[in-house]
Amino acid sequence: MLLCAITLFVLAAYCEARGANIINGKDVDRPGKYPWQVSLQKSNGFHFCGGSIVASKWIVTAAHCITGNPSQQKVVVGLHDKSRRQGTPKDYGVRRYVPHQQYRFPANDIGLIELSSPIQFNSNVKAIALARHREFGPSSQCVISGWGNTRGGQNSSPNILQETSIPIADASKCKQFTRQDEVVCLYNGRSGSCQGDSGGPLACKSGSSWKLAGATSWGLKDCPVTTAYSVYSDVGYFNSWIMQNSRNLS
């Protein structure tokens, strides 16, 4: 588990990288509701991180999720329940990982996965557009989603994809908490991300569609989501980097 000391942050004794878990969330009610959501898995099917489809061969995730051997890992799209009884799950091999060149956890915690073959899109599997920097704020309609522990400090990973609505916190308060420019903070007083949610999406409504505003990065140890922020890498901040390193999302 990655840890960072209190000297980096204002409110915490420790912070931890996040896994695909939603505290006090609810079951997503139907397969394909968030068709950009993916599961990063070991070759044996163990889920360890989340991510978002942004083009037919490209996934946005957290840099700290992509440190293993790509040949021993896979990306599962169209997954609703980990038992694979619903939805249209399909596995894709990983061609390469592209972590941010200035990544040093928790700074610049953003990365790309290039798949070995193009994703076959359908009603349950679609790409999501990238948000612009500061396009969304406290009044925006935003959702986080993922699989994993539903209680901090416990192994309580759900079978069905979880979701929760959550607003983006004021940017100045987020900066005071994190001492980082490249993140957004989320808080609603009742729910948030936890270990296992790393790399998973923060999606915000833009008219009748959705845009990817964040990728799960870190939070306080044991996930005290009722009293502290969930911290996400700001996709809009890294928009140019993502475009340049994914061959303009071809």
Buried (B, 14 or more C-beta within 10 A) or exposed (E): EBEBEEEEBEBBEEBBBBBBBBBBBBEBEEBBBBBBBBBBBEEEEEBBBBBBBBBBBBBBBBBBBBEEEBEEBBBBBBBBBBEBEBBBBBBBEBEEBBBBEEBEBBBBBBBBBBBBEEBEBEEBBBBBBBBBBEBBBEEBEBBBBBBBBBEBEEEEBBBBBBBBEBBBBEBEEBBEBBBBEBBBBBBBEEBBBBBBBBBBBBBBEBEEEBBBBBBBBBBBBBBBBEEBBBBBBBBBBBBEBBEEBBEEBE
